[in-house]
Amino acid sequence: MIYLRLILYPFSLLYGSVLWLRNYLYSAGVFKSRKFDIPVICIGNLALGGAGKSPMAEYLIRLLSGDSGVAVLSRGYGRQTKGFRMVRTDDSSAESGDEPLQFKKKFPGLSVAVCEKRAVGIERLQKEHDLVILDDAYQHRAVEAGLQLLLFDYTRLNEPLLVLPAGNLREPFSGRARADAIILTKTDEELSHRERESAIARVKPLAGQQVFFSYLKYGKLRALFAEETVALADLISGTKVYLLSGIANPKPLYRKISSSGFAVKHYDYPDHHPFSPKNISKLAEDFRQDEALNKIIITTEKDTQRLTTEALRVILEDLPVFYLPVEAEFHESDKERFDLLIKNYVS
């Protein structure tokens, strides 16, 4: 891997230079960024892949749930539709994208919209809303959000901070300067002072940037096609878990299940993978042929948005398919400060 990075490093220098120039032209005002009169909160990250943006967006939704004027705007990655669209609970992921559909189903009263051009989306939403949360828009410089929240995956802090293709950054590490706050996500629930200080040194916050630490809190397993819940800890000892995922970083989920003492067979697909009947039939066939007395299929809440099509439902509905909900939670020493930051901004 080191040799491959060395080979790719010149290309990263070239790509990084182009991205640096783009950011400079936006910051200098050559390329225009649009500001809006209503509060706009942007959630994003520098790296490719999952840093916990969706759980963080849902944290903000819950925190601001008393404000009926809140809307969430996303690009709607992976959808087959174009332009501005209000998401409905009966949409498919092909119409709205995974994350927007998940938001809408979890919070039916929430206004959720998708639009490639975020400025156009905000312009449409601000007529009836007082606040917009931008999901995964840190690199979308055409909009200047009033509050920029930059997420770093704590479990991947040791990876080289290089742009593509030698690294996995979407833009140079210097882009963190635009953030108002930096959030280290997916930490352990218990974090020592030394671990906190080491992480802060790694992300190198600038003057005025607040740093917060959060972790993932898993809920009870929920049946995909029935009204049934069960705690992961209540599964019978020795249960065989068939784990199905199509997310950017399934390692924390895998560790959560395997560390609970269960044998795991992982069917790992790329982020936003469009599950085909062939994919799911293979999983179902392997599951049925397994002679384990106790077995279960577990997937992520995000992946369920792509598993409920009629073609896949026919394959899965008679099997014990469950998904594991997850929420972002802040460490006790960070929660009050973070909530205050958000409420002060929107008030």
C-alpha positions as CSV (number, residue, x, y, z in Angstrom):
1,M,0.0,0.0,0.0
2,I,2.9,2.4,0.8
3,Y,4.4,1.8,-2.6
4,L,1.1,2.4,-4.3
5,R,0.7,5.7,-2.4
6,L,4.2,6.7,-3.6
7,I,3.2,6.0,-7.2
8,L,0.0,7.9,-6.9
9,Y,1.4,10.8,-4.9
10,P,2.3,13.0,-8.0
11,F,-1.3,12.7,-9.1
12,S,-2.5,13.8,-5.7
13,L,-0.3,16.8,-5.8
14,L,-1.8,17.8,-9.2
15,Y,-5.4,17.1,-8.1
16,G,-4.8,18.9,-4.7
17,S,-3.4,21.9,-6.5
18,V,-6.5,22.2,-8.7
19,L,-8.7,21.9,-5.6
20,W,-6.6,24.4,-3.7
21,L,-7.0,26.9,-6.6
22,R,-10.7,26.3,-6.6
23,N,-11.0,27.0,-2.9
24,Y,-8.8,30.1,-3.3
25,L,-11.0,31.5,-6.1
26,Y,-14.1,31.0,-3.9
27,S,-12.5,32.6,-0.9
28,A,-11.2,35.5,-3.0
29,G,-14.6,36.2,-4.4
30,V,-13.7,35.3,-8.0
31,F,-16.2,32.4,-7.8
32,K,-19.4,33.6,-6.0
33,S,-20.8,31.9,-3.0
34,R,-24.4,32.7,-2.1
35,K,-25.5,33.7,1.4
36,F,-29.1,33.4,2.6
37,D,-31.0,35.4,5.2
38,I,-32.1,32.3,7.1
39,P,-29.8,30.1,9.2
40,V,-28.0,27.4,7.1
41,I,-26.1,24.6,8.9
42,C,-23.8,22.6,6.8
43,I,-22.6,19.1,7.8
44,G,-19.7,17.5,5.9
45,N,-16.3,16.0,5.9
46,L,-13.0,16.1,4.0
47,A,-12.6,12.4,3.4
48,L,-14.5,10.1,1.1
49,G,-16.8,7.7,2.9
50,G,-18.9,7.6,6.0
51,A,-17.9,9.9,8.8
52,G,-21.3,9.7,10.5
53,K,-23.0,12.6,8.7
54,S,-26.5,11.0,8.7
55,P,-26.5,10.3,12.5
56,M,-25.2,13.9,13.0
57,A,-28.0,15.3,10.8
58,E,-30.5,13.3,12.8
59,Y,-29.0,14.6,16.1
60,L,-29.6,18.2,14.8
61,I,-33.1,17.3,13.7
62,R,-34.0,16.0,17.2
63,L,-32.3,19.0,18.9
64,L,-34.3,21.5,16.8
65,S,-37.5,19.5,16.7
66,G,-39.4,22.2,18.5
67,D,-38.9,24.4,15.4
68,S,-41.5,23.5,12.8
69,G,-39.6,25.6,10.2
70,V,-36.7,23.2,9.9
71,A,-35.9,21.6,6.5
72,V,-33.1,19.2,5.4
73,L,-31.6,19.5,2.0
74,S,-29.4,16.9,0.4
75,R,-28.1,16.2,-3.1
76,G,-29.8,12.8,-3.0
77,Y,-26.8,10.8,-4.1
78,G,-27.7,7.7,-6.1
79,R,-31.2,8.8,-7.1
80,Q,-32.4,8.6,-10.7
81,T,-34.4,11.8,-10.6
82,K,-33.1,15.3,-11.4
83,G,-33.6,18.8,-10.0
84,F,-35.5,19.9,-6.9
85,R,-37.8,17.4,-5.3
86,M,-39.6,17.2,-2.0
87,V,-39.1,13.8,-0.5
88,R,-42.2,11.7,0.5
89,T,-42.4,8.7,2.8
90,D,-43.6,6.5,0.0
91,D,-40.7,7.4,-2.3
92,S,-38.1,4.8,-3.3
93,S,-34.4,5.3,-2.9
94,A,-34.2,5.6,-6.7
95,E,-36.4,8.7,-6.5
96,S,-34.9,10.4,-3.5
97,G,-31.6,8.7,-2.4
98,D,-30.9,6.7,0.7
99,E,-30.2,9.3,3.3
100,P,-33.0,11.7,2.4
101,L,-35.5,8.9,2.4
102,Q,-34.3,7.7,5.7
103,F,-34.7,11.2,7.2
104,K,-38.2,11.4,5.9
105,K,-39.3,8.0,7.2
106,K,-37.8,8.6,10.6
107,F,-39.3,12.1,10.9
108,P,-42.4,12.1,8.7
109,G,-43.4,15.7,9.7
110,L,-40.0,17.0,8.6
111,S,-39.5,18.8,5.3
112,V,-36.8,16.9,3.4
113,A,-35.7,18.0,-0.1
114,V,-33.1,17.0,-2.7
115,C,-31.5,19.2,-5.2
116,E,-28.1,19.0,-6.9
117,K,-27.8,22.8,-6.8
118,R,-28.1,23.6,-3.1
119,A,-28.6,27.3,-3.7
120,V,-31.6,26.5,-5.8
121,G,-32.9,24.2,-3.1
122,I,-32.5,26.7,-0.3
123,E,-34.2,29.4,-2.5
124,R,-37.2,27.1,-2.8
125,L,-37.3,26.1,0.9
126,Q,-36.7,29.5,2.5
127,K,-40.2,30.6,1.4
128,E,-41.8,28.3,4.1
129,H,-38.9,27.4,6.4
130,D,-36.8,29.3,8.9
131,L,-33.7,27.0,8.9
132,V,-32.0,24.6,6.5
133,I,-29.7,21.8,7.4
134,L,-27.4,20.9,4.5
135,D,-26.4,17.2,4.5
136,D,-22.9,16.5,3.0
137,A,-22.3,19.9,1.5
138,Y,-18.9,21.0,2.8
139,Q,-17.4,21.0,-0.7
140,H,-20.4,22.7,-2.2
141,R,-18.9,26.2,-2.2
142,A,-21.7,27.8,-4.2
143,V,-23.5,28.2,-0.9
144,E,-21.9,29.9,2.1
145,A,-23.5,28.3,5.1
146,G,-23.7,30.3,8.3
147,L,-22.4,27.4,10.4
148,Q,-20.0,24.8,9.1
149,L,-19.7,21.5,11.0
150,L,-16.7,19.4,9.8
151,L,-16.7,15.7,10.8
152,F,-13.6,13.5,11.1
153,D,-14.0,9.7,11.6
154,Y,-12.0,9.0,14.8
155,T,-11.4,5.4,13.7
156,R,-9.6,6.6,10.6
157,L,-7.4,9.4,12.0
158,N,-4.2,7.5,11.4
159,E,-4.8,7.3,7.7
160,P,-2.6,9.7,5.6
161,L,-4.2,13.1,5.1
162,L,-3.7,13.1,1.4
163,V,-6.1,13.9,-1.4
164,L,-7.2,11.4,-4.0
165,P,-5.8,9.2,-5.4
166,A,-3.0,8.6,-3.0
167,G,-5.2,9.3,0.0
168,N,-9.0,9.5,0.5
169,L,-9.5,13.3,1.0
170,R,-11.9,15.1,-1.3
171,E,-9.9,18.3,-0.8
172,P,-6.7,19.3,0.8
173,F,-6.5,19.1,4.6
174,S,-6.2,22.9,4.7
175,G,-9.9,23.0,3.8
176,R,-10.6,22.5,7.4
177,A,-10.1,26.2,7.9
178,R,-13.6,26.9,6.7
179,A,-15.2,25.0,9.6
180,D,-16.7,26.7,12.6
181,A,-16.6,23.5,14.6
182,I,-14.8,20.1,14.2
183,I,-16.5,16.9,15.4
184,L,-14.6,13.7,16.0
185,T,-17.2,11.0,15.4
186,K,-17.3,7.2,16.2
187,T,-15.1,7.4,19.2
188,D,-15.4,4.9,22.0
189,E,-18.0,5.7,24.7
190,E,-15.1,6.1,27.1
191,L,-12.3,8.4,26.0
192,S,-9.3,9.3,28.1
193,H,-7.8,12.8,28.3
194,R,-4.7,11.6,26.4
195,E,-6.8,10.1,23.6
196,R,-8.7,13.4,23.3
197,E,-5.5,15.4,23.2
198,S,-4.0,13.1,20.6
199,A,-7.0,13.4,18.3
200,I,-7.1,17.2,18.6
201,A,-3.4,17.3,17.7
202,R,-4.1,15.2,14.6
203,V,-6.9,17.4,13.2
204,K,-5.0,20.6,14.1
205,P,-7.9,23.0,14.9
206,L,-7.3,26.6,14.1
207,A,-7.9,29.6,16.4
208,G,-11.6,29.9,17.1
209,Q,-12.6,26.4,16.0
210,Q,-14.3,24.4,18.7
211,V,-13.7,20.6,18.9
212,F,-16.3,18.1,20.0
213,F,-16.3,14.3,20.5
214,S,-19.2,12.0,19.7
215,Y,-19.9,8.3,19.5
216,L,-22.5,6.0,18.0
217,K,-25.3,4.7,20.2
218,Y,-26.9,1.6,18.8
219,G,-30.6,0.9,19.4
220,K,-32.6,-2.3,19.4
221,L,-32.7,-4.5,16.3
222,R,-35.9,-3.8,14.3
223,A,-37.5,-6.3,11.9
224,L,-37.6,-5.0,8.3
225,F,-40.9,-6.6,7.4
226,A,-42.7,-6.9,10.8
227,E,-43.4,-5.0,14.0
228,E,-40.7,-6.6,16.1
229,T,-37.7,-5.4,18.1
230,V,-35.0,-7.2,20.0
231,A,-31.9,-6.0,21.8
232,L,-28.6,-7.3,20.3
233,A,-27.6,-8.4,23.8
234,D,-30.7,-10.6,24.0
235,L,-29.9,-12.7,21.0
236,I,-29.1,-16.3,22.0
237,S,-25.5,-17.0,22.6
238,G,-23.9,-18.5,19.5
239,T,-26.3,-16.9,17.1
240,K,-24.8,-16.8,13.5
241,V,-25.1,-13.3,12.0
242,Y,-25.3,-12.7,8.3
243,L,-24.3,-9.0,8.0
244,L,-25.4,-7.2,4.8
245,S,-24.0,-3.7,4.2
246,G,-23.6,-1.3,1.4
247,I,-22.2,1.7,3.3
248,A,-18.8,3.5,3.1
249,N,-17.4,2.3,6.4
250,P,-19.0,-0.8,7.9
251,K,-16.1,-1.5,10.3
252,P,-17.7,0.0,13.4
253,L,-20.9,-2.0,12.8
254,Y,-18.9,-5.2,12.3
255,R,-16.9,-4.6,15.4
256,K,-20.1,-3.9,17.4
257,I,-21.7,-7.2,16.4
258,S,-18.5,-9.3,16.6
259,S,-17.5,-7.9,19.9
260,S,-20.9,-8.9,21.3
261,G,-19.8,-12.5,20.8
262,F,-21.5,-13.5,17.6
263,A,-20.0,-15.2,14.6
264,V,-20.4,-12.9,11.6
265,K,-20.5,-13.6,7.9
266,H,-20.2,-10.3,6.1
267,Y,-21.7,-9.5,2.7
268,D,-19.9,-6.2,2.1
269,Y,-20.9,-4.0,-0.9
270,P,-19.8,-0.5,-1.9
271,D,-21.6,2.6,-0.6
272,H,-25.0,3.1,-2.1
273,H,-24.8,-0.3,-3.9
274,P,-28.0,-1.0,-5.8
275,F,-28.8,-4.5,-4.4
276,S,-29.8,-6.8,-7.2
277,P,-32.0,-9.9,-6.9
278,K,-28.9,-11.9,-7.7
279,N,-27.1,-10.3,-4.7
280,I,-29.9,-10.9,-2.3
281,S,-30.7,-14.4,-3.6
282,K,-27.2,-15.5,-2.9
283,L,-27.5,-14.2,0.7
284,A,-30.9,-15.9,1.1
285,E,-29.6,-19.2,-0.3
286,D,-26.5,-19.2,1.9
287,F,-28.7,-18.4,5.0
288,R,-31.1,-21.2,4.3
289,Q,-28.4,-23.7,3.8
290,D,-26.6,-22.8,7.0
291,E,-27.3,-25.5,9.6
292,A,-26.8,-23.1,12.6
293,L,-29.7,-23.5,15.0
294,N,-29.9,-19.8,15.6
295,K,-29.2,-17.3,12.8
296,I,-30.3,-13.8,11.8
297,I,-29.7,-11.4,9.0
298,I,-28.7,-7.9,10.1
299,T,-28.3,-4.8,7.9
300,T,-28.1,-1.0,8.4
301,E,-30.9,1.4,8.5
302,K,-29.5,3.2,5.4
303,D,-29.4,-0.1,3.5
304,T,-33.0,-0.8,4.2
305,Q,-34.0,2.0,1.9
306,R,-32.7,-0.2,-1.0
307,L,-34.1,-3.5,0.3
308,T,-37.8,-2.9,0.2
309,T,-38.4,-3.0,-3.5
310,E,-41.0,-5.7,-4.6
311,A,-38.3,-7.8,-6.3
312,L,-36.2,-8.0,-3.1
313,R,-39.1,-8.2,-0.7
314,V,-40.2,-11.4,-2.3
315,I,-36.8,-12.9,-1.6
316,L,-36.4,-11.6,2.0
317,E,-39.8,-11.3,3.6
318,D,-39.9,-14.9,5.0
319,L,-36.4,-14.5,6.6
320,P,-35.5,-13.0,9.9
321,V,-34.1,-9.7,8.5
322,F,-33.4,-6.9,11.0
323,Y,-31.7,-3.6,10.9
324,L,-29.7,-1.9,13.6
325,P,-30.6,1.8,14.2
326,V,-27.8,4.1,15.3
327,E,-27.7,7.6,16.8
328,A,-25.0,10.1,17.3
329,E,-24.4,11.0,20.9
330,F,-21.9,13.5,22.4
331,H,-19.7,12.8,25.4
332,E,-21.0,14.4,28.5
333,S,-18.4,17.1,28.6
334,D,-19.2,18.1,25.0
335,K,-22.9,17.8,24.7
336,E,-23.9,21.0,26.5
337,R,-21.3,23.1,24.6
338,F,-22.4,21.7,21.3
339,D,-26.1,22.1,21.9
340,L,-25.5,25.7,23.0
341,L,-23.5,26.4,19.8
342,I,-26.4,25.3,17.7
343,K,-29.1,27.0,19.6
344,N,-27.2,30.3,19.8
345,Y,-26.7,30.2,16.1
346,V,-30.3,29.5,15.1
347,S,-31.8,31.9,17.7
